[in-house]
Structures are given as structure tokens and as C-alpha cells.
Amino acid sequence: MANSSDAGRDNVGRVSKIQEVLDQIGKLDEESEDHREQAQTIVNHLKEKQRKAILKSALISHLEAEALKPYQAELIKMQAYLEANKRKAIILFDGRDASGKGGTIRRVTRYMNEKHYRSIALGKPSDVQRTELHMKRYIEHFPHAGEIALFDRSWYNRAMVEPVMGFCTKAQYRQFMNRVNDYEESFISDGTTLIKLYFSVSKKEQAKRFKRRRDDPLRKWKLSEVDIQAQELWDEFTRAKYQLLKKTHTKKNPWYIIRSDDKQLARIETIKLILTLVKYRGRSRALDFELNPDVVITGSRELQNMEKQLARKGAFKE
């Protein structure tokens, strides 16, 4: 298997490969709406090296999409089982900015029945919400019987972004950390499945993704106030992550760390993890559900790794 960081660099490098080739052969007739004619014009102008570059890029994208499909089909089975049995599932996608949370959620839900799942990405709380219980605005989006709720950032904003950025008081942070485990115990008491995923991206890869957001007019909207300061506050976010795992990784509601420098590996391993953690009937015996230990890390193992770093070097490596 290719090294994850190398594969991640390959993914970034080929994202704009086709457009780079098109730029090299000059502008097409932008007035034309006949895409077949445009495509033929492009083919006629391509050199052999350019043909190979485009073919490779297109094939990789195709193969990556095809590799996901058998597991996405399993997600449909899982969703149907939850619906038929009136079960509920909550999946948290937390972690650093630009760590691939949103893209993974899109792959998870790509073929699912829209009537029975909800993807929630809450913005800043309103003035009224700031006066209410922190958990309230998340609880309002919890699933009904037969539904799955996927949170693109969850109530754990209070444990990560808010204290680091100064968006909450120290007292509010302590109160949340002292109570969140009890909250979650009450969530799962009715049989709700709770899955907590922390997406972990390297500092170097995060910087590349921020640069792409700045340079790409279709992605500029993703660049937030937190993004702008994320690299400078890297160590502060790492310490917040350590406290998060230390206090909220429990036997009943554990954290799973997803190494996400390679987006494709992160997506397929996340789907496999979800399918492993949610009970459903009809699981395919032909598929490999074994998790890649270099991509999916248990919260307890991650804690051990971080504590070893702290003891050996006096600081966290990440």
C-alpha cells in the first residue's frame, strides 16, 4: 500500500491536472454549447504526454469512485435496517479545519435516502442561543426514529474551537467538559447509536488545503475566520485535542481518529468504520471490512501516542 502522505500529495497534484492541460492548449470557443464538439477539439490538440496525463487523472478519479460504491451500497442496507426497526444514529464529524469532514459526509450520504438522514452544519449561535444551554441547539437536530443525523462539527466545538479562539469563557468550557459524558449517556439510553469521529490532518497538508481555498474562487467561501488563524494556533488546537480525548473518550462513547491527509483512504475507511459500528442485517460477506490501522486509530491509542510524545519531548508532535 502506498504511503498515506505520498498518496495525499498525489491527490492534490491531480485535482487540477485536466485544467492545466486545457490551459496549455489554449482557449476554446467559449460561445459554443456543444460539449462533444469542444471535447473533439481538445482531443485533436492534445499531445501524447497530455493525453496520458488526462487519461491517468480520469482513471484514478473513476477507480476511486468505483471503490467506494460497494460500501455505499452497504450504507443503503444499513439505513433501510435502521428505518425498518425505528433505530436512530448520530455521527459526529469533528476535527481540525480542512481535515476532510464535509467531503467525507458527502460520500457517506451520496446514495442514501434523503428522507431518512440529515446532514447538520450549524453556524454561529444567535444572541438568543448564546443565553441557552450549549447542547440545546444540537439536540433540536437529533434524529427521529429511523433517521441518521450527521453533524459537520458538533457540540464539541465547545471543547475545541471555542476555547482556543476565545469564543467561550473558561467557566463555560469547564462546565461543558464536566457534563458532556453524562449528556451522551442520556442520548444512548434509548438505544441511539452515537459515533464520534475526529479527523486529523497534518499541519503541512492543512496549509496546502487552505492555499487552495484562497486561490480557488469556488472554494473561497470555505475560508473562515478560524481557518485564517488555524496554522498559527496549531499547538493550542493540539492541546485542546488532547484534553478532548482525555476527558471524553469513554468505553461507551469512544472517539475514533481518522488520519485524513489522503482523502480517499479517509473516506473509504470512515465508511467501513460506520458499517462496523452500526448493527444491521444483510452485511455483504464478499466485502473487506477490516480497518486500516494507519488510517483509523482508536481514541485510547491516540492518547497513548500523544502522552508518549509529551513524556519524551515535552511537547506534542502533531
C-alpha positions in Angstrom: 0.0 0.0 0.0 1.3 3.5 -0.8 2.4 5.8 1.9 -0.6 7.9 3.0 1.2 11.2 2.8 2.5 10.4 -0.7 -1.0 9.4 -1.8 -2.3 12.6 -0.3 0.2 14.6 -2.3 -0.8 12.7 -5.5 -4.5 13.5 -4.9 -3.7 17.2 -4.5 -1.5 17.2 -7.6 -4.0 15.7 -9.9 -7.0 17.7 -8.8 -6.3 20.4 -11.4 -4.3 18.2 -13.9 -7.0 18.3 -16.6 -7.5 22.0 -16.3 -3.7 22.5 -16.5 -3.6 20.6 -19.8 -6.5 22.5 -21.2 -4.8 25.8 -20.3 -1.7 24.6 -22.2 -3.5 24.1 -25.5 -5.2 27.5 -25.5 -8.8 28.7 -25.0 -11.7 27.0 -26.7 -14.7 28.7 -28.3 -16.4 29.8 -25.1 -19.6 30.7 -27.1 -20.1 27.0 -28.1 -22.5 25.0 -26.0 -21.7 21.8 -27.9 -19.6 19.9 -25.4 -19.0 17.0 -27.7 -17.6 19.4 -30.3 -15.4 21.0 -27.7 -14.2 17.7 -26.5 -13.2 16.6 -30.0 -11.4 19.9 -30.5 -9.4 19.3 -27.3 -8.6 15.7 -28.4 -7.3 17.0 -31.7 -4.9 19.4 -30.0 -3.6 17.1 -27.3 0.0 15.8 -27.4 0.7 12.3 -26.4 2.1 13.3 -23.0 -1.0 15.4 -22.4 -3.3 12.5 -23.4 -1.6 10.2 -20.9 -1.9 12.8 -18.1 -5.6 13.3 -18.7 -6.2 9.6 -19.0 -4.4 8.8 -15.8 -6.2 11.6 -13.9 -9.6 10.5 -15.2 -8.9 6.8 -14.5 -7.8 7.5 -10.9 -11.0 9.5 -10.2 -13.1 6.8 -11.8 -11.4 4.0 -9.8 -11.7 5.9 -6.5 -15.4 6.4 -7.1 -15.9 2.8 -8.0 -14.0 1.6 -4.9 -16.5 3.5 -2.7 -19.6 2.1 -4.4 -19.8 -1.4 -2.8 -19.5 0.2 0.7 -22.0 3.0 -0.2 -24.4 0.2 -1.2 -23.9 -1.3 2.3 -24.8 2.1 3.8 -28.1 1.9 1.9 -28.8 -1.5 3.6 -27.8 -0.1 6.9 -30.1 2.9 6.5 -33.0 0.7 5.5 -32.5 -1.5 8.5 -32.5 1.5 10.9 -35.6 2.8 9.2 -37.5 -0.5 9.4 -36.5 -1.0 13.0 -37.1 2.6 14.1 -33.5 2.9 15.2 -31.5 6.2 15.5 -27.9 7.0 14.8 -25.9 10.2 15.4 -22.5 10.5 13.7 -20.2 13.3 14.7 -17.5 14.6 12.3 -15.2 16.8 14.3 -11.5 17.7 13.9 -9.3 20.4 12.5 -10.4 22.7 9.7 -9.7 21.4 6.2 -9.4 17.8 7.5 -12.0 16.4 5.0 -15.1 16.2 7.2 -17.5 17.7 4.7 -16.2 15.7 1.7 -16.5 12.5 3.7 -20.1 13.3 4.7 -21.0 13.8 1.1 -19.5 10.4 0.2 -21.3 8.7 3.1 -24.7 10.2 2.1 -24.2 10.1 -1.7 -26.7 7.4 -2.4 -28.7 7.3 0.8 -32.4 8.0 1.0 -32.7 11.8 1.7 -35.9 11.3 3.6 -34.1 9.4 6.4 -30.9 11.2 7.0 -30.0 14.8 7.9 -26.6 16.5 7.5 -26.2 19.3 10.0 -23.6 22.1 9.9 -24.6 24.8 12.3 -23.3 28.4 12.0 -22.5 30.8 14.8 -25.1 30.8 17.6 -27.6 33.7 17.7 -27.7 36.1 20.5 -30.6 34.2 22.0 -28.9 30.8 21.6 -25.8 32.2 23.5 -28.1 32.6 26.5 -29.3 29.0 26.3 -27.9 25.6 27.2 -25.0 24.9 24.8 -26.4 21.5 23.9 -29.9 22.8 23.1 -29.3 23.8 19.5 -27.7 20.5 18.7 -30.4 18.4 20.4 -33.0 20.2 18.3 -31.5 18.4 15.3 -31.3 15.0 16.8 -32.8 12.1 14.6 -36.3 10.8 14.9 -36.9 7.1 14.9 -35.5 5.5 11.7 -33.2 8.5 11.0 -29.4 9.2 10.9 -28.1 12.6 11.8 -24.6 13.6 10.7 -23.0 16.6 12.3 -20.4 18.5 10.4 -18.8 19.8 13.7 -20.8 19.1 16.8 -21.3 20.2 20.4 -17.6 19.5 20.7 -17.0 23.0 19.2 -17.2 24.0 22.9 -14.1 21.7 23.6 -12.0 22.7 20.5 -12.7 25.9 18.5 -14.5 28.0 21.1 -11.9 27.8 23.9 -8.9 28.2 21.5 -10.5 31.2 19.7 -11.9 32.8 22.8 -15.5 32.3 21.8 -16.4 30.9 25.2 -15.3 31.6 28.8 -13.1 29.2 30.8 -16.1 28.5 33.1 -18.3 27.6 30.1 -15.5 25.2 28.8 -15.1 23.5 32.2 -18.8 23.1 32.6 -19.2 21.5 29.2 -16.2 19.1 29.8 -17.6 18.1 33.2 -21.1 17.4 31.8 -20.8 16.1 28.3 -20.2 12.5 29.1 -23.4 12.5 31.2 -25.3 14.1 28.3 -24.1 11.4 25.9 -25.0 8.7 28.3 -28.6 10.0 28.2 -28.6 10.2 24.4 -27.8 6.5 24.0 -30.0 5.3 26.8 -32.9 4.8 24.3 -30.7 2.7 22.0 -29.4 5.5 19.8 -26.1 4.7 18.3 -23.5 7.5 18.8 -20.3 7.5 16.7 -17.6 10.1 17.4 -15.1 10.7 14.6 -12.1 13.1 14.9 -10.5 13.9 11.5 -6.7 14.5 11.9 -4.8 16.3 9.2 -1.1 17.2 9.2 0.0 20.8 9.5 1.6 20.7 6.1 -1.4 19.2 4.4 -3.7 21.7 6.1 -1.6 24.6 4.8 -1.9 23.2 1.2 -5.7 22.9 1.5 -6.0 26.5 2.9 -4.0 27.8 0.0 -6.3 26.0 -2.4 -9.3 27.6 -0.7 -7.7 31.0 -1.1 -6.8 30.6 -4.7 -10.0 28.8 -5.9 -13.0 31.1 -6.4 -15.3 28.1 -6.0 -13.8 27.3 -2.6 -13.1 30.8 -1.1 -16.4 30.6 0.8 -14.9 27.8 2.9 -12.1 30.0 4.2 -13.3 31.1 7.7 -12.1 33.2 10.5 -10.9 30.1 12.3 -9.1 28.9 9.1 -7.0 32.1 8.9 -5.6 31.5 12.4 -5.6 27.7 12.5 -1.9 27.4 11.5 -0.7 30.0 14.0 -2.8 28.3 16.7 -1.8 24.8 15.7 -0.2 23.9 19.1 -3.2 25.3 21.0 -5.6 23.1 19.0 -3.4 20.1 19.6 -3.6 20.6 23.4 -7.3 21.0 23.1 -7.5 17.7 21.2 -5.5 16.0 24.0 -7.9 17.3 26.7 -10.9 16.3 24.5 -9.7 12.7 24.3 -8.6 12.5 27.9 -11.9 13.6 29.3 -14.5 12.5 26.7 -13.1 9.2 25.2 -15.2 6.7 27.2 -15.8 3.0 26.9 -19.4 3.5 26.0 -18.9 6.5 23.7 -15.3 6.3 22.4 -13.6 8.5 19.8 -12.1 7.2 16.6 -9.3 9.2 14.9 -9.3 9.4 11.1 -5.9 10.2 9.6 -7.1 12.3 6.6 -4.1 13.5 4.6 -5.2 11.0 2.0 -8.8 12.0 1.4 -9.7 8.8 -0.5 -8.4 6.5 2.2 -10.1 8.6 4.9 -13.4 8.4 3.1 -13.4 4.6 2.5 -12.1 3.8 5.9 -14.7 6.0 7.6 -17.5 4.3 5.7 -16.1 0.9 6.7 -15.9 2.0 10.3 -19.5 3.2 10.3 -20.7 -0.1 8.8 -18.7 -1.9 11.5 -20.1 0.1 14.4 -23.8 0.2 13.3 -25.6 -3.1 13.6 -27.7 -4.1 10.5 -28.7 -7.2 8.7 -27.7 -8.3 5.2 -24.0 -7.4 5.5 -22.0 -8.5 2.4 -19.7 -11.4 3.1 -17.7 -10.6 -0.1 -16.5 -7.1 1.1 -13.4 -6.5 3.2 -14.4 -4.6 6.4 -11.0 -4.8 8.0 -9.9 -1.3 9.0 -6.6 0.2 8.0 -4.7 0.7 11.3 -2.7 3.6 9.8 -5.9 5.5 9.0 -8.3 4.6 11.8 -6.9 5.0 15.2 -8.8 4.3 18.5 -9.0 7.2 20.9 -7.2 5.3 23.5 -4.3 4.5 21.2 -4.1 8.2 20.1 -4.0 9.2 23.7 -1.1 6.8 24.4 0.8 8.2 21.4 0.3 11.8 22.5 1.3 11.0 26.1 4.5 9.3 24.9 5.4 12.3 22.8 4.8 14.6 25.8 6.9 12.4 28.1 9.7 12.0 25.5 9.9 15.5 24.1 7.9 17.7 26.4 5.6 18.6 23.6 3.1 17.1 21.2 4.5 16.1 17.8 1.2 16.7 15.9 
